[in-house]
Amino acid sequence: MKNIRWQIFLGVILIALSTVLYLIHYGIFRDAHHIFIYMVGDIAFVP
């Protein structure tokens, strides 16, 4: 169980970091359409 705990923690940290970076990107460019197009493309490479 301890072995899985750090992996879950790392996953949560990476998701939070990704969210912060997407929010910064939106704050700078104000283009949600562009963000969602690339988000879908990035998620396609996850599996």
Phi, psi and omega in degrees: 000322180296327180295323181282331184300317181290330178290320176295317179299316178297318178299318179295318178297317181293321177294318178296318178296318178298318179298316179297317181294321176295322178294321176296317179299317178294321179297327181279311190259341180053044181230083182294327180300313179297318180297315183290326177298313180289329178296317178296319178296322179290321180293331180297335181270357182293313182293000000 
